């Protein structure tokens, strides 16, 4: 299953908090099944795309960063997998 995860840095983060966040990321590395990771150039956060069959592992990973960021995780489909159901719905 694909997941699109948008994250936003919490506004109260200090430079020291940001260093702790980067240290945690350095220890953990990429999210389970991560395909891509992009950051917004305004410094407010980013988006990851991951593919895995165990949402609990993704949840566990996210919990490690919850004090630094807010998350919005959305299951997604590749467009090739979505066209069939869309066309069936359209009749």
Biopython code that builds the backbone (N, CA, C, O; Angstrom):
import numpy as np
from Bio.PDB.StructureBuilder import StructureBuilder

atoms = [
    (1, "UNK", "N", (0.833, -1.170, 0.000)),
    (1, "UNK", "CA", (0.000, 0.000, 0.000)),
    (1, "UNK", "C", (0.886, 1.244, 0.000)),
    (1, "UNK", "O", (1.913, 1.296, 0.677)),
    (2, "UNK", "N", (0.468, 2.234, -0.768)),
    (2, "UNK", "CA", (1.195, 3.500, -0.806)),
    (2, "UNK", "C", (0.660, 4.455, 0.263)),
    (2, "UNK", "O", (-0.537, 4.481, 0.548)),
    (3, "UNK", "N", (1.558, 5.228, 0.840)),
    (3, "UNK", "CA", (1.188, 6.259, 1.804)),
    (3, "UNK", "C", (1.875, 7.559, 1.417)),
    (3, "UNK", "O", (3.072, 7.579, 1.133)),
    (4, "UNK", "N", (1.110, 8.637, 1.407)),
    (4, "UNK", "CA", (1.656, 9.975, 1.228)),
    (4, "UNK", "C", (1.591, 10.641, 2.593)),
    (4, "UNK", "O", (0.512, 10.806, 3.161)),
    (5, "UNK", "N", (2.742, 11.021, 3.112)),
    (5, "UNK", "CA", (2.819, 11.625, 4.439)),
    (5, "UNK", "C", (3.292, 13.061, 4.306)),
    (5, "UNK", "O", (4.427, 13.321, 3.907)),
    (6, "UNK", "N", (2.410, 13.987, 4.644)),
    (6, "UNK", "CA", (2.782, 15.399, 4.724)),
    (6, "UNK", "C", (3.136, 15.688, 6.170)),
    (6, "UNK", "O", (2.407, 15.301, 7.083)),
    (7, "UNK", "N", (4.256, 16.369, 6.378)),
    (7, "UNK", "CA", (4.616, 16.739, 7.737)),
    (7, "UNK", "C", (4.924, 18.225, 7.809)),
    (7, "UNK", "O", (5.435, 18.825, 6.863)),
    (8, "UNK", "N", (4.598, 18.798, 8.958)),
    (8, "UNK", "CA", (4.844, 20.213, 9.212)),
    (8, "UNK", "C", (5.599, 20.333, 10.528)),
    (8, "UNK", "O", (5.211, 19.739, 11.534)),
    (9, "UNK", "N", (6.673, 21.101, 10.510)),
    (9, "UNK", "CA", (7.434, 21.318, 11.739)),
    (9, "UNK", "C", (6.605, 22.131, 12.719)),
    (9, "UNK", "O", (5.915, 23.073, 12.331)),
    (10, "UNK", "N", (6.676, 21.764, 13.974)),
    (10, "UNK", "CA", (5.945, 22.511, 14.992)),
    (10, "UNK", "C", (6.563, 23.897, 15.147)),
    (10, "UNK", "O", (7.786, 24.035, 15.103)),
    (11, "UNK", "N", (5.738, 24.919, 15.328)),
    (11, "UNK", "CA", (6.242, 26.295, 15.315)),
    (11, "UNK", "C", (7.151, 26.662, 16.485)),
    (11, "UNK", "O", (7.907, 27.629, 16.397)),
    (12, "UNK", "N", (7.087, 25.904, 17.575)),
    (12, "UNK", "CA", (7.881, 26.256, 18.755)),
    (12, "UNK", "C", (9.325, 25.746, 18.709)),
    (12, "UNK", "O", (10.086, 25.978, 19.649)),
    (13, "UNK", "N", (9.709, 25.062, 17.640)),
    (13, "UNK", "CA", (11.039, 24.445, 17.596)),
    (13, "UNK", "C", (12.156, 25.479, 17.672)),
    (13, "UNK", "O", (12.164, 26.475, 16.949)),
    (14, "UNK", "N", (13.083, 25.214, 18.556)),
    (14, "UNK", "CA", (14.283, 26.035, 18.656)),
    (14, "UNK", "C", (15.370, 25.412, 17.775)),
    (14, "UNK", "O", (15.182, 24.328, 17.222)),
    (15, "UNK", "N", (16.476, 26.085, 17.651)),
    (15, "UNK", "CA", (17.610, 25.534, 16.913)),
    (15, "UNK", "C", (18.087, 24.242, 17.566)),
    (15, "UNK", "O", (18.453, 23.290, 16.876)),
    (16, "UNK", "N", (18.083, 24.213, 18.892)),
    (16, "UNK", "CA", (18.472, 23.010, 19.631)),
    (16, "UNK", "C", (17.493, 21.858, 19.359)),
    (16, "UNK", "O", (17.910, 20.715, 19.177)),
    (17, "UNK", "N", (16.195, 22.168, 19.334)),
    (17, "UNK", "CA", (15.188, 21.145, 19.010)),
    (17, "UNK", "C", (15.417, 20.599, 17.604)),
    (17, "UNK", "O", (15.313, 19.396, 17.366)),
    (18, "UNK", "N", (15.729, 21.499, 16.684)),
    (18, "UNK", "CA", (15.971, 21.084, 15.304)),
    (18, "UNK", "C", (17.185, 20.165, 15.209)),
    (18, "UNK", "O", (17.191, 19.220, 14.420)),
    (19, "UNK", "N", (18.207, 20.441, 16.010)),
    (19, "UNK", "CA", (19.382, 19.562, 16.044)),
    (19, "UNK", "C", (18.993, 18.191, 16.585)),
    (19, "UNK", "O", (19.436, 17.173, 16.053)),
    (20, "UNK", "N", (18.169, 18.146, 17.636)),
    (20, "UNK", "CA", (17.717, 16.867, 18.187)),
    (20, "UNK", "C", (16.901, 16.097, 17.148)),
    (20, "UNK", "O", (17.035, 14.879, 17.023)),
    (21, "UNK", "N", (16.064, 16.809, 16.412)),
    (21, "UNK", "CA", (15.283, 16.183, 15.349)),
    (21, "UNK", "C", (16.204, 15.560, 14.310)),
    (21, "UNK", "O", (15.994, 14.416, 13.908)),
    (22, "UNK", "N", (17.207, 16.286, 13.877)),
    (22, "UNK", "CA", (18.132, 15.761, 12.871)),
    (22, "UNK", "C", (18.952, 14.593, 13.420)),
    (22, "UNK", "O", (19.262, 13.658, 12.680)),
    (23, "UNK", "N", (19.305, 14.633, 14.698)),
    (23, "UNK", "CA", (20.012, 13.506, 15.317)),
    (23, "UNK", "C", (19.125, 12.263, 15.307)),
    (23, "UNK", "O", (19.595, 11.166, 15.007)),
    (24, "UNK", "N", (17.846, 12.435, 15.634)),
    (24, "UNK", "CA", (16.901, 11.307, 15.635)),
    (24, "UNK", "C", (16.753, 10.755, 14.219)),
    (24, "UNK", "O", (16.750, 9.541, 14.020)),
    (25, "UNK", "N", (16.632, 11.641, 13.248)),
    (25, "UNK", "CA", (16.519, 11.202, 11.859)),
    (25, "UNK", "C", (17.790, 10.468, 11.429)),
    (25, "UNK", "O", (17.721, 9.469, 10.714)),
    (26, "UNK", "N", (18.937, 10.959, 11.860)),
    (26, "UNK", "CA", (20.196, 10.300, 11.534)),
    (26, "UNK", "C", (20.275, 8.890, 12.098)),
    (26, "UNK", "O", (20.829, 7.995, 11.460)),
    (27, "UNK", "N", (19.724, 8.687, 13.293)),
    (27, "UNK", "CA", (19.718, 7.352, 13.907)),
    (27, "UNK", "C", (18.746, 6.417, 13.198)),
    (27, "UNK", "O", (19.048, 5.241, 13.000)),
    (28, "UNK", "N", (17.585, 6.931, 12.815)),
    (28, "UNK", "CA", (16.522, 6.083, 12.270)),
    (28, "UNK", "C", (16.586, 5.913, 10.758)),
    (28, "UNK", "O", (16.177, 4.876, 10.235)),
    (29, "UNK", "N", (17.093, 6.914, 10.053)),
    (29, "UNK", "CA", (17.114, 6.838, 8.603)),
    (29, "UNK", "C", (15.734, 7.018, 8.001)),
    (29, "UNK", "O", (14.827, 7.563, 8.630)),
    (30, "UNK", "N", (15.595, 6.552, 6.779)),
    (30, "UNK", "CA", (14.355, 6.729, 6.025)),
    (30, "UNK", "C", (13.197, 5.956, 6.651)),
    (30, "UNK", "O", (13.392, 4.968, 7.358)),
    (31, "UNK", "N", (11.995, 6.436, 6.370)),
    (31, "UNK", "CA", (10.782, 5.753, 6.826)),
    (31, "UNK", "C", (10.696, 4.378, 6.174)),
    (31, "UNK", "O", (11.243, 4.171, 5.091)),
    (32, "UNK", "N", (10.007, 3.430, 6.829)),
    (32, "UNK", "CA", (9.871, 2.098, 6.242)),
    (32, "UNK", "C", (9.256, 2.156, 4.836)),
    (32, "UNK", "O", (8.181, 2.727, 4.648)),
    (33, "UNK", "N", (9.929, 1.577, 3.878)),
    (33, "UNK", "CA", (9.430, 1.523, 2.509)),
    (33, "UNK", "C", (9.463, 2.850, 1.772)),
    (33, "UNK", "O", (8.779, 3.011, 0.761)),
    (34, "UNK", "N", (10.242, 3.801, 2.260)),
    (34, "UNK", "CA", (10.263, 5.130, 1.643)),
    (34, "UNK", "C", (10.722, 5.073, 0.190)),
    (34, "UNK", "O", (11.751, 4.481, -0.137)),
    (35, "UNK", "N", (9.931, 5.703, -0.665)),
    (35, "UNK", "CA", (10.242, 5.802, -2.094)),
    (35, "UNK", "C", (10.839, 7.171, -2.399)),
    (35, "UNK", "O", (11.776, 7.284, -3.189)),
    (36, "UNK", "N", (10.299, 8.200, -1.776)),
    (36, "UNK", "CA", (10.753, 9.567, -2.034)),
    (36, "UNK", "C", (10.541, 10.413, -0.784)),
    (36, "UNK", "O", (9.647, 10.143, 0.017)),
    (37, "UNK", "N", (11.372, 11.434, -0.630)),
    (37, "UNK", "CA", (11.258, 12.371, 0.494)),
    (37, "UNK", "C", (11.628, 13.754, -0.034)),
    (37, "UNK", "O", (12.729, 13.974, -0.537)),
    (38, "UNK", "N", (10.686, 14.671, 0.094)),
    (38, "UNK", "CA", (10.895, 16.041, -0.376)),
    (38, "UNK", "C", (10.674, 17.007, 0.782)),
    (38, "UNK", "O", (9.836, 16.763, 1.650)),
    (39, "UNK", "N", (11.427, 18.104, 0.793)),
    (39, "UNK", "CA", (11.215, 19.150, 1.790)),
    (39, "UNK", "C", (10.712, 20.402, 1.087)),
    (39, "UNK", "O", (11.090, 20.691, -0.048)),
    (40, "UNK", "N", (9.850, 21.141, 1.787)),
    (40, "UNK", "CA", (9.374, 22.412, 1.251)),
    (40, "UNK", "C", (10.473, 23.454, 1.459)),
    (40, "UNK", "O", (11.069, 23.521, 2.534)),
    (41, "UNK", "N", (10.737, 24.250, 0.454)),
    (41, "UNK", "CA", (11.852, 25.194, 0.547)),
    (41, "UNK", "C", (11.561, 26.372, 1.464)),
    (41, "UNK", "O", (12.449, 27.187, 1.715)),
    (42, "UNK", "N", (10.335, 26.481, 1.967)),
    (42, "UNK", "CA", (10.058, 27.520, 2.962)),
    (42, "UNK", "C", (10.446, 27.073, 4.366)),
    (42, "UNK", "O", (10.301, 27.833, 5.324)),
    (43, "UNK", "N", (10.945, 25.826, 4.492)),
    (43, "UNK", "CA", (11.408, 25.314, 5.778)),
    (43, "UNK", "C", (10.314, 24.848, 6.712)),
    (43, "UNK", "O", (10.580, 24.559, 7.879)),
    (44, "UNK", "N", (9.074, 24.767, 6.218)),
    (44, "UNK", "CA", (7.957, 24.424, 7.098)),
    (44, "UNK", "C", (7.712, 22.932, 7.248)),
    (44, "UNK", "O", (6.978, 22.521, 8.148)),
    (45, "UNK", "N", (8.310, 22.104, 6.385)),
    (45, "UNK", "CA", (8.073, 20.667, 6.473)),
    (45, "UNK", "C", (8.393, 19.987, 5.163)),
    (45, "UNK", "O", (9.303, 20.392, 4.439)),
    (46, "UNK", "N", (7.619, 18.930, 4.864)),
    (46, "UNK", "CA", (7.872, 18.190, 3.642)),
    (46, "UNK", "C", (6.856, 17.098, 3.415)),
    (46, "UNK", "O", (5.802, 17.066, 4.050)),
    (47, "UNK", "N", (7.187, 16.201, 2.498)),
    (47, "UNK", "CA", (6.308, 15.098, 2.139)),
    (47, "UNK", "C", (7.156, 13.868, 1.837)),
    (47, "UNK", "O", (8.219, 13.961, 1.224)),
    (48, "UNK", "N", (6.663, 12.720, 2.278)),
    (48, "UNK", "CA", (7.302, 11.462, 1.915)),
    (48, "UNK", "C", (6.277, 10.573, 1.233)),
    (48, "UNK", "O", (5.075, 10.686, 1.474)),
    (49, "UNK", "N", (6.766, 9.700, 0.389)),
    (49, "UNK", "CA", (5.941, 8.674, -0.231)),
    (49, "UNK", "C", (6.583, 7.353, 0.122)),
    (49, "UNK", "O", (7.772, 7.138, -0.115)),
    (50, "UNK", "N", (5.781, 6.469, 0.694)),
    (50, "UNK", "CA", (6.313, 5.168, 1.095)),
    (50, "UNK", "C", (5.359, 4.071, 0.649)),
    (50, "UNK", "O", (4.172, 4.309, 0.422)),
    (51, "UNK", "N", (5.897, 2.875, 0.530)),
    (51, "UNK", "CA", (5.086, 1.722, 0.147)),
    (51, "UNK", "C", (5.423, 0.580, 1.088)),
    (51, "UNK", "O", (6.564, 0.123, 1.148)),
    (52, "UNK", "N", (4.431, 0.130, 1.812)),
    (52, "UNK", "CA", (4.607, -1.029, 2.682)),
    (52, "UNK", "C", (3.258, -1.621, 3.043)),
    (52, "UNK", "O", (2.218, -0.984, 2.872)),
    (53, "UNK", "N", (3.286, -2.827, 3.538)),
    (53, "UNK", "CA", (2.058, -3.534, 3.895)),
    (53, "UNK", "C", (1.768, -3.480, 5.384)),
    (53, "UNK", "O", (0.790, -4.071, 5.842)),
    (54, "UNK", "N", (2.596, -2.784, 6.145)),
    (54, "UNK", "CA", (2.431, -2.748, 7.592)),
    (54, "UNK", "C", (2.337, -1.300, 8.060)),
    (54, "UNK", "O", (3.356, -0.656, 8.311)),
    (55, "UNK", "N", (1.119, -0.794, 8.177)),
    (55, "UNK", "CA", (0.946, 0.594, 8.592)),
    (55, "UNK", "C", (1.418, 0.816, 10.022)),
    (55, "UNK", "O", (1.749, 1.943, 10.390)),
    (56, "UNK", "N", (1.455, -0.233, 10.835)),
    (56, "UNK", "CA", (1.932, -0.098, 12.222)),
    (56, "UNK", "C", (3.408, 0.299, 12.256)),
    (56, "UNK", "O", (3.823, 1.064, 13.126)),
    (57, "UNK", "N", (4.198, -0.212, 11.317)),
    (57, "UNK", "CA", (5.619, 0.163, 11.270)),
    (57, "UNK", "C", (5.777, 1.646, 10.919)),
    (57, "UNK", "O", (6.636, 2.332, 11.473)),
    (58, "UNK", "N", (4.945, 2.133, 9.999)),
    (58, "UNK", "CA", (4.986, 3.550, 9.653)),
    (58, "UNK", "C", (4.551, 4.387, 10.854)),
    (58, "UNK", "O", (5.156, 5.420, 11.143)),
    (59, "UNK", "N", (3.520, 3.954, 11.543)),
    (59, "UNK", "CA", (3.042, 4.650, 12.736)),
    (59, "UNK", "C", (4.125, 4.706, 13.816)),
    (59, "UNK", "O", (4.336, 5.748, 14.438)),
    (60, "UNK", "N", (4.798, 3.596, 14.032)),
    (60, "UNK", "CA", (5.887, 3.536, 15.015)),
    (60, "UNK", "C", (6.995, 4.528, 14.658)),
    (60, "UNK", "O", (7.542, 5.203, 15.530)),
    (61, "UNK", "N", (7.314, 4.607, 13.383)),
    (61, "UNK", "CA", (8.348, 5.539, 12.919)),
    (61, "UNK", "C", (7.916, 6.983, 13.186)),
    (61, "UNK", "O", (8.698, 7.787, 13.693)),
    (62, "UNK", "N", (6.690, 7.300, 12.849)),
    (62, "UNK", "CA", (6.169, 8.655, 13.019)),
    (62, "UNK", "C", (6.150, 9.068, 14.484)),
    (62, "UNK", "O", (6.451, 10.218, 14.802)),
    (63, "UNK", "N", (5.806, 8.158, 15.372)),
    (63, "UNK", "CA", (5.749, 8.479, 16.802)),
    (63, "UNK", "C", (7.081, 9.009, 17.331)),
    (63, "UNK", "O", (7.106, 9.840, 18.239)),
    (64, "UNK", "N", (8.170, 8.535, 16.770)),
    (64, "UNK", "CA", (9.499, 8.981, 17.219)),
    (64, "UNK", "C", (9.731, 10.464, 16.936)),
    (64, "UNK", "O", (10.600, 11.086, 17.548)),
    (65, "UNK", "N", (8.957, 11.030, 16.013)),
    (65, "UNK", "CA", (9.137, 12.426, 15.615)),
    (65, "UNK", "C", (7.969, 13.320, 16.027)),
    (65, "UNK", "O", (7.949, 14.503, 15.687)),
    (66, "UNK", "N", (7.005, 12.772, 16.748)),
    (66, "UNK", "CA", (5.768, 13.495, 17.062)),
    (66, "UNK", "C", (5.995, 14.764, 17.889)),
    (66, "UNK", "O", (5.193, 15.695, 17.802)),
    (67, "UNK", "N", (7.049, 14.823, 18.675)),
    (67, "UNK", "CA", (7.274, 16.032, 19.469)),
    (67, "UNK", "C", (7.807, 17.180, 18.616)),
    (67, "UNK", "O", (7.801, 18.332, 19.051)),
    (68, "UNK", "N", (8.265, 16.875, 17.412)),
    (68, "UNK", "CA", (8.844, 17.886, 16.538)),
    (68, "UNK", "C", (7.945, 18.278, 15.359)),
    (68, "UNK", "O", (8.052, 19.386, 14.834)),
    (69, "UNK", "N", (7.057, 17.359, 14.946)),
    (69, "UNK", "CA", (6.290, 17.562, 13.719)),
    (69, "UNK", "C", (4.850, 17.099, 13.880)),
    (69, "UNK", "O", (4.540, 16.249, 14.715)),
    (70, "UNK", "N", (3.984, 17.676, 13.065)),
    (70, "UNK", "CA", (2.611, 17.199, 12.907)),
    (70, "UNK", "C", (2.541, 16.453, 11.586)),
    (70, "UNK", "O", (3.189, 16.842, 10.615)),
    (71, "UNK", "N", (1.749, 15.374, 11.545)),
    (71, "UNK", "CA", (1.696, 14.500, 10.377)),
    (71, "UNK", "C", (0.275, 14.357, 9.842)),
    (71, "UNK", "O", (-0.703, 14.391, 10.589)),
    (72, "UNK", "N", (0.196, 14.197, 8.535)),
    (72, "UNK", "CA", (-1.047, 13.854, 7.837)),
    (72, "UNK", "C", (-0.691, 12.717, 6.894)),
    (72, "UNK", "O", (-0.039, 12.931, 5.872)),
    (73, "UNK", "N", (-1.124, 11.497, 7.242)),
    (73, "UNK", "CA", (-0.788, 10.309, 6.455)),
    (73, "UNK", "C", (-2.026, 9.875, 5.676)),
    (73, "UNK", "O", (-3.092, 9.665, 6.256)),
    (74, "UNK", "N", (-1.878, 9.742, 4.346)),
    (74, "UNK", "CA", (-2.997, 9.392, 3.483)),
    (74, "UNK", "C", (-2.646, 8.186, 2.625)),
    (74, "UNK", "O", (-1.652, 8.221, 1.898)),
    (75, "UNK", "N", (-3.446, 7.111, 2.693)),
    (75, "UNK", "CA", (-3.242, 6.009, 1.756)),
    (75, "UNK", "C", (-3.504, 6.522, 0.335)),
    (75, "UNK", "O", (-4.355, 7.387, 0.127)),
    (76, "UNK", "N", (-2.770, 5.986, -0.628)),
    (76, "UNK", "CA", (-2.897, 6.471, -2.005)),
    (76, "UNK", "C", (-2.830, 5.306, -2.986)),
    (76, "UNK", "O", (-2.395, 4.206, -2.645)),
    (77, "UNK", "N", (-3.272, 5.577, -4.218)),
    (77, "UNK", "CA", (-3.172, 4.628, -5.325)),
    (77, "UNK", "C", (-2.386, 5.267, -6.456)),
    (77, "UNK", "O", (-2.445, 6.480, -6.659)),
    (78, "UNK", "N", (-1.649, 4.441, -7.195)),
    (78, "UNK", "CA", (-1.063, 4.914, -8.448)),
    (78, "UNK", "C", (-2.212, 5.146, -9.420)),
    (78, "UNK", "O", (-3.225, 4.449, -9.354)),
    (79, "UNK", "N", (-2.071, 6.097, -10.304)),
    (79, "UNK", "CA", (-3.152, 6.431, -11.222)),
    (79, "UNK", "C", (-3.569, 5.222, -12.058)),
    (79, "UNK", "O", (-4.751, 5.061, -12.361)),
    (80, "UNK", "N", (-2.613, 4.374, -12.434)),
    (80, "UNK", "CA", (-2.946, 3.177, -13.210)),
    (80, "UNK", "C", (-3.898, 2.264, -12.447)),
    (80, "UNK", "O", (-4.750, 1.613, -13.052)),
    (81, "UNK", "N", (-3.759, 2.213, -11.125)),
    (81, "UNK", "CA", (-4.638, 1.383, -10.301)),
    (81, "UNK", "C", (-5.971, 2.061, -10.020)),
    (81, "UNK", "O", (-6.943, 1.391, -9.669)),
    (82, "UNK", "N", (-6.029, 3.369, -10.168)),
    (82, "UNK", "CA", (-7.258, 4.114, -9.865)),
    (82, "UNK", "C", (-8.178, 4.250, -11.080)),
    (82, "UNK", "O", (-9.388, 4.405, -10.913)),
    (83, "UNK", "N", (-7.635, 4.197, -12.291)),
    (83, "UNK", "CA", (-8.443, 4.441, -13.494)),
    (83, "UNK", "C", (-9.591, 3.442, -13.617)),
    (83, "UNK", "O", (-10.713, 3.842, -13.928)),
    (84, "UNK", "N", (-9.342, 2.168, -13.383)),
    (84, "UNK", "CA", (-10.400, 1.159, -13.484)),
    (84, "UNK", "C", (-11.595, 1.477, -12.594)),
    (84, "UNK", "O", (-12.719, 1.552, -13.092)),
    (85, "UNK", "N", (-11.387, 1.668, -11.283)),
    (85, "UNK", "CA", (-12.517, 2.020, -10.425)),
    (85, "UNK", "C", (-13.194, 3.343, -10.805)),
    (85, "UNK", "O", (-14.412, 3.472, -10.679)),
    (86, "UNK", "N", (-12.415, 4.316, -11.266)),
    (86, "UNK", "CA", (-13.012, 5.600, -11.685)),
    (86, "UNK", "C", (-13.925, 5.388, -12.890)),
    (86, "UNK", "O", (-15.051, 5.884, -12.922)),
    (87, "UNK", "N", (-13.426, 4.643, -13.883)),
    (87, "UNK", "CA", (-14.234, 4.389, -15.075)),
    (87, "UNK", "C", (-15.468, 3.563, -14.749)),
    (87, "UNK", "O", (-16.532, 3.806, -15.320)),
    (88, "UNK", "N", (-15.356, 2.592, -13.845)),
    (88, "UNK", "CA", (-16.514, 1.803, -13.431)),
    (88, "UNK", "C", (-17.547, 2.688, -12.744)),
    (88, "UNK", "O", (-18.748, 2.529, -12.962)),
    (89, "UNK", "N", (-17.090, 3.606, -11.928)),
    (89, "UNK", "CA", (-18.000, 4.521, -11.233)),
    (89, "UNK", "C", (-18.712, 5.450, -12.216)),
    (89, "UNK", "O", (-19.895, 5.753, -12.062)),
    (90, "UNK", "N", (-17.962, 5.896, -13.229)),
    (90, "UNK", "CA", (-18.542, 6.786, -14.233)),
    (90, "UNK", "C", (-19.559, 6.074, -15.126)),
    (90, "UNK", "O", (-20.406, 6.712, -15.751)),
    (91, "UNK", "N", (-19.463, 4.734, -15.179)),
    (91, "UNK", "CA", (-20.426, 3.957, -15.960)),
    (91, "UNK", "C", (-19.972, 3.825, -17.335)),
    (91, "UNK", "O", (-20.650, 3.202, -18.152)),
]
sb = StructureBuilder()
sb.init_structure("model")
sb.init_model(0)
sb.init_chain("A")
sb.init_seg("    ")
for serial, (resi, resn, name, xyz) in enumerate(atoms, 1):
    if name == "N":
        sb.init_residue(resn, " ", resi, " ")
    sb.init_atom(name, np.array(xyz, "f"), 0.0, 1.0, " ", f" {name:<3s}", serial, name[0])
structure = sb.get_structure()
